Amino acid sequence: MRSLLLVLLLASTGAHAAAPERLFDDFSQADVVALFSHGWTARSKAGHPGVEGASWKAAGLSLVDDPAQKGNRLLRLSGRTDGTGAGTEQAQICHQRKYLEGTFAARIRFNDQPFSGIDGDPVIQTFYAVAPLRHDYDPQFSELDWEYLANGGWGSEKTRLYGISWQTVRIDPWDAHNQQHEEFGSLNGWHTLQMQVGEGKVRWFLDGRELARHGGRNYPVVPLAISFNLWFSPGGLLPRSDEPRRWQQEVDWVFHARNALLSPAEVDAAVQDYRRRGVSREDTVPASGLESRCDF
């Protein structure tokens, strides 16, 4: 009887479970101006990571029609290099700094060859979430980082995907404190990358398959900004050429469920539900009140 009365009381007062707090964007905006009005920012500040002397260009961001799916749109990041720092342009886009525990996911097309020009430069194509590095060994720094190295980089020529959970770092001279997983081999084409962050561990998934679990000191401690970038690893560029080598990375959608650990199947179901209902974007994740930067 007491349980029945409780059910009736909840029904009469309109009590219900809190609505899920989520970010979803399928990048269907008409142009990048509209994209920026939905919480995204392009990077323009020079600096780490990438080739010394390289620039970060908003012109490297565009929204294009998906040739494989009528009516679908894609976010494209484009970079170029002629083999010199001054002739290297990189691209980065960031959302607001307000994400921590929960589920992160994105569907991304990696490329093993340049769009034009000769192949061989150490290009890095990414999906990550990061907090600012205020100084060397900043204890409030956190980062969760997917990096695809089609032509190697970071001191190795091997094609591989990194999944990295960062505690802190000193940039120069380089001294990194993190946990990492390396998945070797080509990932040319479309893939879904996911991170579950909760209960003191970070679980890394590639196309629904769990690759690694990180935790301890490398567990994130402050709100992060969701980001994508395309850049070139220092120290390994091919010699200078008159024809620039142009690279592209494309993103179909990005998703975050705040404080909810969703399986890959549940993420896929959520994305399909958005598309079935014709919802191209949703952002109900509360603001953190922190400054949102796009410079790392």
C-alpha positions in Angstrom: 0.0 0.0 0.0 2.8 2.4 0.9 4.5 1.8 -2.5 1.2 2.4 -4.3 0.7 5.7 -2.4 4.3 6.8 -3.4 3.6 6.1 -7.1 0.4 8.1 -6.9 2.1 11.0 -5.1 4.9 11.1 -7.7 2.4 11.0 -10.5 0.2 13.8 -9.0 3.2 16.1 -8.5 4.5 15.6 -12.0 7.8 14.2 -10.7 9.9 12.5 -13.3 13.5 11.5 -14.1 15.7 14.4 -15.2 16.1 14.8 -18.9 19.5 13.6 -20.2 22.1 16.3 -20.7 23.7 15.9 -24.1 25.6 17.4 -27.0 24.9 16.3 -30.5 25.9 18.0 -33.7 25.8 16.4 -37.1 27.4 19.4 -38.8 24.4 20.1 -41.1 24.8 23.9 -40.9 24.9 25.9 -44.1 28.3 27.3 -43.5 31.0 27.8 -40.8 29.5 31.1 -39.7 26.4 29.2 -38.6 28.6 26.5 -37.1 30.3 29.1 -34.9 26.9 30.4 -33.7 26.4 26.9 -32.2 29.3 27.1 -29.7 32.2 26.2 -31.9 35.4 28.2 -32.2 38.2 28.1 -34.8 41.8 28.3 -33.7 44.0 31.1 -34.9 46.8 31.3 -32.2 50.2 29.9 -33.2 51.9 27.3 -31.1 51.9 23.7 -30.0 51.3 21.2 -31.4 52.7 21.0 -34.9 55.6 22.3 -37.0 57.4 25.4 -35.7 56.4 28.4 -37.6 53.1 26.9 -38.9 49.8 28.8 -38.7 46.3 27.8 -37.7 43.7 28.9 -40.2 39.9 29.1 -39.9 39.9 28.8 -43.7 40.9 25.1 -43.1 37.4 24.5 -41.8 34.4 23.9 -44.1 31.0 22.2 -44.3 30.5 20.0 -47.3 27.8 17.7 -48.7 28.4 14.0 -48.1 28.8 12.2 -51.4 27.8 8.9 -49.9 24.5 10.0 -48.2 22.1 12.5 -49.8 21.2 15.3 -47.5 24.0 14.6 -45.1 26.7 17.2 -44.4 30.2 16.8 -43.1 32.7 18.9 -41.2 36.0 19.0 -43.1 39.4 20.0 -41.7 42.0 20.8 -44.2 45.8 21.3 -43.8 48.7 21.9 -46.2 52.4 22.0 -46.1 55.2 22.8 -48.6 57.8 21.3 -46.3 58.5 24.6 -44.5 57.1 26.0 -41.3 56.0 29.2 -43.0 54.3 27.2 -45.7 52.4 24.9 -43.3 48.8 25.6 -42.4 46.9 23.5 -39.8 43.2 23.5 -38.7 41.5 23.2 -35.3 38.0 23.6 -34.0 36.8 23.5 -30.4 33.5 23.5 -28.5 32.9 25.1 -25.1 34.9 23.9 -22.1 32.2 22.1 -20.1 32.6 18.3 -20.6 34.1 15.9 -18.0 32.5 12.6 -17.0 30.2 10.7 -19.3 30.4 9.4 -22.9 32.3 11.1 -25.8 32.0 9.8 -29.4 32.5 10.9 -33.0 32.3 9.4 -36.4 35.4 10.4 -38.4 37.0 9.7 -41.8 40.7 9.3 -41.7 42.8 9.6 -44.8 46.1 7.8 -45.6 46.9 9.8 -48.6 46.9 13.6 -49.3 44.1 15.1 -51.3 46.7 16.5 -53.6 50.5 16.5 -53.8 53.1 13.8 -52.8 52.5 11.4 -49.9 54.8 11.0 -46.9 54.4 13.9 -44.5 53.7 13.0 -40.9 50.1 14.3 -40.7 48.1 13.8 -37.5 44.2 13.7 -37.5 42.5 13.9 -34.2 39.4 13.9 -31.9 40.1 14.9 -28.3 38.9 16.8 -25.2 41.3 19.1 -23.4 41.8 21.7 -20.6 44.3 24.5 -21.0 47.9 23.9 -20.0 48.6 27.0 -17.9 52.3 26.2 -17.2 54.7 23.3 -17.1 53.4 20.3 -15.2 50.1 22.1 -14.5 48.2 19.8 -12.0 44.9 21.1 -13.5 45.7 20.0 -17.0 43.7 17.1 -18.4 43.4 15.7 -21.9 41.8 12.7 -23.6 43.3 12.3 -27.1 42.7 10.2 -30.1 45.4 10.7 -32.7 45.7 9.0 -36.1 49.2 9.0 -37.6 48.8 7.9 -41.2 52.5 8.3 -42.0 53.9 8.0 -38.5 55.2 10.8 -36.3 56.3 11.4 -32.8 59.6 9.6 -33.6 58.2 6.5 -35.3 57.3 5.8 -39.0 54.5 3.3 -38.1 50.9 4.0 -39.1 48.9 3.9 -35.9 46.1 5.2 -33.8 46.9 6.6 -30.3 44.5 6.7 -27.4 46.1 8.8 -24.7 44.9 9.9 -21.2 47.0 12.8 -19.9 48.0 13.8 -16.4 50.3 16.7 -17.2 53.2 17.7 -19.5 56.1 20.0 -20.0 56.3 21.1 -23.7 60.0 22.2 -23.9 62.0 20.1 -23.2 59.3 17.5 -23.8 58.3 15.5 -20.7 54.9 13.8 -20.8 53.0 12.0 -18.1 50.2 9.9 -19.5 48.9 6.4 -20.3 48.6 5.4 -24.0 47.4 2.7 -26.3 48.7 2.2 -29.8 46.6 0.4 -32.4 48.8 -0.4 -35.4 47.8 -0.5 -39.0 45.8 1.5 -41.5 42.4 3.0 -40.5 41.8 4.8 -43.8 38.1 5.5 -44.1 35.2 6.0 -41.6 35.4 5.0 -38.0 33.6 5.6 -34.7 35.8 6.6 -31.8 34.4 6.6 -28.2 35.6 7.3 -24.7 33.7 6.4 -21.5 34.8 8.6 -18.6 33.5 7.6 -15.2 34.1 5.6 -12.0 37.7 6.5 -12.0 38.6 5.1 -15.4 38.6 6.0 -19.1 37.6 3.3 -21.5 38.6 3.6 -25.2 36.5 2.1 -28.0 37.2 1.9 -31.7 34.2 0.8 -33.9 32.5 -0.7 -30.8 35.6 -2.7 -29.7 37.2 -1.8 -26.4 41.0 -1.1 -26.8 42.2 0.0 -23.4 41.4 1.3 -19.9 43.2 4.1 -18.2 42.9 5.6 -14.8 44.7 6.6 -11.6 46.7 9.9 -12.0 45.7 10.1 -15.7 42.0 10.4 -15.0 40.7 13.9 -16.0 40.1 16.3 -13.1 38.7 19.5 -14.7 36.1 20.3 -17.4 37.3 19.8 -21.0 36.6 21.3 -24.4 35.7 18.9 -27.2 38.1 19.5 -30.2 39.2 18.2 -33.6 42.4 19.2 -35.3 44.7 18.3 -38.2 48.4 19.1 -37.9 51.8 18.0 -38.9 54.3 16.3 -36.6 57.5 18.3 -36.2 60.8 16.9 -37.5 59.6 14.7 -40.2 58.3 16.8 -43.1 59.3 15.9 -46.6 61.6 18.4 -48.4 60.2 21.7 -49.7 58.2 21.5 -52.9 56.5 24.0 -55.1 53.2 22.1 -55.0 51.8 22.0 -51.4 50.7 18.6 -50.0 47.0 19.0 -49.0 45.4 16.7 -46.4 41.8 16.4 -45.2 39.9 14.8 -42.3 36.1 14.7 -42.1 33.6 14.4 -39.2 30.1 13.2 -39.6 28.8 13.8 -36.1 29.9 14.3 -32.5 28.1 13.2 -29.3 28.5 13.6 -25.6 26.2 12.3 -22.8 27.0 14.0 -19.5 27.4 11.7 -16.5 26.1 8.7 -18.4 28.3 5.7 -19.5 26.7 4.5 -22.7 27.8 1.5 -24.6 28.8 1.8 -28.3 25.4 0.3 -29.2 23.6 2.8 -27.1 25.5 5.7 -28.7 24.6 4.4 -32.2 21.0 4.1 -31.1 21.0 7.7 -29.8 22.5 9.1 -33.0 20.0 7.1 -35.2 17.2 8.4 -33.0 18.3 12.0 -33.5 18.4 11.5 -37.3 15.1 9.6 -37.4 13.5 12.6 -35.6 15.2 15.1 -37.9 17.2 16.6 -35.0 20.5 17.9 -36.4 21.9 19.4 -33.1 21.1 19.5 -29.4 23.1 21.1 -26.6 21.6 20.7 -23.1 25.0 20.3 -21.3 25.1 23.1 -18.7 27.8 25.8 -19.1 30.7 25.5 -16.7 31.4 29.2 -16.4 35.0 28.6 -17.4 36.8 30.4 -20.2 36.5 28.5 -23.5 39.8 28.7 -25.5 40.9 27.0 -28.7 44.7 27.2 -28.5 46.0 23.8 -27.5 
